């Protein structure tokens, strides 16, 4: 794969270190028809400021086959040290990135990653330019935890923009059937393709079979309100009041770090690790036996897929795509905000080693079968070819 970044822009890696896209590793050969995709040019447009979307784009670009000519364009949202965005600087760099865009070479396919609100408004510029000026095939790839609320807007102007953007797209990619139903309110359902987020299971040690009987609950995410951090703290306190012999590891950074630090200070069973490297995250998920994510809103959380790849049973909430991924064989789901229900779910798996191990093994298998990069990239490359005919 030939990969290059927009001139003058940098694309931070998932761990927050800056690196130009030209230095990214290319992926191994895939089961695609090389003659079919040879010479096809693809421009991947997105943000490289940290977070799940950036992580997905990095994985996508690194694994596309060498026969494609792949370039990237950063829409401009710089990260802080903790991975959060500086709003004013993001707006300014976003404007500069948009001004540079018309001077790029026209690709065969323009793949635009977007989310809700400002992300969508910004992406609209790229979608409409690529479609009506370049006459490029356009893919709109919808991420984001609150896109369902965004689609049901009362604003006629916003609704009209959504209609225009989706009409310009040759295809809209969403993360699950739930999100297909959401987007179908604004466009022809037939042009909406379900393509889930993905991880490479081989990067995550699978220690589910080696569970020594001591349950190890792991949370890896930003410490923000939407992720249910306060609810997790309350649930862990409730479980530890009733049970001994449970380990809890919490990794991440954010405005609610003080709550987690207090929990760790008051309970020897709880370890607060702060921000961890990619390598340490993978090790931690391999060491765990229960991955917990009591979130209020999600697209399809990559962190959860990573936890599954590590052989963890899952305790999460019934929001977004999660109920399509987690069933009775892979984990337990509760309502968002239900602290008592969350505590009960954690205790249920903590006290049933056989069930916990079986769920962890099933989670690993699910990732290998349905949420691996090998599968997703093959389908994506096939789609690129169909757009550009």
N, C-alpha and C positions, 0 to 999 in steps of 0.2 A: 504494500500500500504506500502510495506517495502522500504524505501528510505534511501540511504546512499551516502556520497560523497567519492571521491578519498582520500585516506589517506594523511593527511598533507595539503590538499587544502581547501580553504574556498570559499563559494559561496555568494557574496554580494547580498542583496535583491535589488529590483528595486529602492528603495530609497537610495541605496548606503551604507547601514549598512551591515557589514559582519556577516554572520551566516552560520553554517555548515548545509548541506542538511538534516542531521538527525533530525534537529529541525523544519523542515518545517511541516506545517499542512497538513494532508491528506485530500483529497477531499471527498465529500459525495458519497454515493452509486449511481451508474449510471445504466442506462437501458442496461446492457450488461449481457451476459450469464456467470455467475461466474464460473460455472464448466468448461467452455471452456478456460478461461484465467488463471484458478488457477495454480499456480506454474510456470507460464511462467516468465522467467527472461529477463529484458530489461535494457540495458546500454545506458543512454542518454549522448552523448558526445557534448560538446559545450563550449562556453566562458561565464564566470560569472563576467565580468568586467563592467556591466552597459549597457544600451542601449536596443533597441527593441528586439534583439535576446535573450538576457539574460532575459528580461521580459517574453518573450514567453516561454522559457525553465522553468522558475520558475512556470508559470501557468500550463504548461503541467505536470510537476512532481508532483505538489501539488494536481492535480485533477485526476491522474490515479488511478484506483480502487485498493483497498487493496489486492485483489487476485493476483495482479502482484507483482513480486519482482523487484523493480526498484532501480538502482544505477546510480550515475552520475560521470562523469569524466570531470574535468575542464581542457581545453586545455591551459589555462594560459594567460590571458590578464588583468592585474590589473588596476583598475580605479584610476584616480586622484580625488581630492575632487570635481571637476566639472563634473566628469563622463567621461573624456577623457583619452585615453590610453597613458602610458609612453612607447614609442616604444622599446627602448633597453631592459628595464626590461621585457616587454612583450615577446620579442624574447627569452630571457634567461629562463624565467619561462615556455614558450611554449616548449622549448627543454627538460627541466626537466620533464614536464608532459608527453611528448612523450616517454621518457626513462622509466617512471614508468608503462606505459600502458601495455606492454607485461606480467607483473606480476599480472594482474588482473585475476579474474575468468572468464571463457568463458561464455558469456550470450547466450540466445536463439536468441535475437534480439539486434543488435547494431544500434542505431538511432543517426546519425551524423548530426549536424546542421552546415551549412557552408554558406559562402557568396562568394564574388569574390576575385581575386588576392591572397594575402598572406593567407587569411582565407581558400581559396580553397586548396592551396598548403599544408598547415598544415593539413587540414582535410583528404587529400589524404592518408597520412600515416596511419590514423586510419581506413579508409575505406578498404584499401588494406590489412592491417594486419588482420582485423576482418574477411574479406571474405576468404582469402587464407591461413591464419595460423589457426585461430579459426574455420573456416568453419561456422561462424555465419551468420544468415540472416542479411542483411544490408539495412538500409533505409538512403538515402541521402536527407536531407531536405534543400532546397535552399532558402535563404533569400537574402537581399541585394538590393540596389537601382541601381547598375550598372552591374548586372550580364549579361544583354543583350550585353553591350559593351565588356565584358570579353569573352563571347562565340564567338564573331566575331573577335577574335584575329588573327593577321597575323603570329604569332609565331607557327611554326610547332610543337615545343616541348610542348608548352602549350596546343595546340589543341590535341596532342596525349595523354597528361595527362588527359585532360577532358574526352576523349573517354574511357580511361582505368578506370577511376573512375566511370563513369556512367555505363559501362559494368559490373563492379563489384557489382553494386547496384541491389538488388531484386526489389526495387521500389524507384522512385524519387518523393519527395513531393515538389510541388510548390504552390504559393499563389493564382494564378488565371489562366485563360485561356491564358492571354497574356504571362505569364511566362512558361506555357506549350508549347506554340509555340516556345519560345526562346530555351528551353532545348531540344525540339524535333530536333533541328539542330544537336545535338550530340548523341542522343540515340533514341531507339524505343519509339514512342509516346505512345504506349500501356502500357508502364511501368511507365508513368508519371501520378501521381494522383494530382488533385487540392484539396487542403485543406487550407482554408483561415486562416489568423490570427484571434484571438478571444479575447473577453473580457467577463467579467461577468456583464451583464447589471444591476443586482441587487446592485452592488457596487456603482452605479452612480445615484444620485438623478435626477429624470426627472421633471424639472420645466417648460417644454415647454408650458404646458397649463396655467401656471401662468405668462406668459410674460405680463408685465404691460404696454407694448407699447414703453418702452425705449429700443432701440436695444443695445445689449451688445456683442461686438466682442471680441472673446477670441483666443489667440494664445498660445499654450503650446508645446514647442519643444526646441532643442538645437539652440542657436543663432549662426548659421554657414551659410556660403554662400549658401550651397546646399538647405537650407530650405527657401530661398527667403526672408531673413530678411530685406535686404536693399530695396527690392521691396515692402515689407509690409510697411516699414516706409514711403516710397514715396507715396503709395496709401492712407495710413491713413492721411497723411498731405493734400492730395488733397481732400479727403472727408470732413475733418474738415474745410477746407476753404469754402466749399459749404453748409455744413449742421451743425446745432446745435443739441444737444440732443442725442448724440451718445457716449456710453462708450466703451473704449478699454482697455483690460487687457492683458498684455504680461508676460508670465512666462517662465523661462529658463535661461540658462547661456551659455557663450561661447565667442569667440573672437569678435563678433559683438555687445556685450552688450553696448558698448559706444554709438552706434547709437540709441539704444532703450532708454538709459538713457537720451540722448539729446531730443528725441521726447517727453518723459514724462515730462522733465523739461520745455519744451516750450508749452505744451498743458495740461491744467488741466483735460481734458477728458481722458487722457491716464495714466494708472497706470502700472509701471514696477515693478514686484513682485520678480524678480530674481528666484533663484532655490526654488521650493516649494516641500513640502512633498507629499507623495501619497494621504494622506487624504485631504490636502488643494487643490491638483489638482482636485480631484473628486468633491469637493465642488464648485470650480471655474467653472468646466465644467457644473455643474448643474445650476449655476447662469447665465451662458451665454445664448445667443440666436443665435449667429452665430459663428461657429468655422472656422477659416481661416488657411490655410496651403499652401502658394504659392511656393511649392517646385519645384525643378528642376529634381529630380529623386527619385523614391521610389519603394520599393517592394510592400507591402500593409501596410501603416502606422498604427501602433497600436494607435498612438495619435489621428488619425482621427476617428477610431472606438470608442475610448473613448469619443470624442466629440459628436459623433452620439448617444452613449448610454446616454449622458447627455441631449438629446433632442434638440440639436443644428442643425440648418440648416448649410450646409457646403459650403464654398467657397474655391476652391482649383484649381489645375492644372491638365491638361489631360496628365498625365505621369504614367507609370507602370500600376498597377492594379486599379488605382483610377477611370478611366472611367467605369469599370465594377461594381463599388460599388455605385458611385454617378450618378444619372440620373436627369431628369427634375423635378422629384417629391421630390428629397432629397437635391438638391443644385445646384450651378452654377460652371462651370469649365471655366478657361481661359488658354491661352497659358503661359508657364513659361516665366518669364521676362517681361510680358506685364503689366506694372504698371498702365497705363490708363484703361485697361480692368479690372484689379483687383479692382481699385477704383470704376469703374462703377458697378461691381458685388456687392461689399459691399454696395454701396449706394442703389442699387435696392432692396436688402433685408432689409436694414435699414429703408427704406421708405414704405415698404409694410408689415405691421404687420401680416395680415391674411396669406399671402403666407409664411412668415417666420415661423409662428407657425405650419402651415401645413407641411412644409418641416421638421421641427424639430420632429414632431410626427412621420412622416414617417421614419426618420432616426432611431429613437428609435425602431420602429417596425422591421426595417431591421436587426438591431443588434440582437434583440430577436429571429428572425426567422432564420437568416443565419450566424451570426457571434458570437454566444454565445459559451462559453466553453462546455456547455452540449452537443451541437451538434457535435463539433469538437472532443471531447474526445471519444464519442461513435464510431465515424468513425475510429479514430486512433486505438482504442483497437481492433476493428474488423480487421483492416489491420494487426496489430501485429500477431494475430492468424493465418491469412492466410499465412504470411511469414514463420512462424515457423513450419508449418505442415511437 
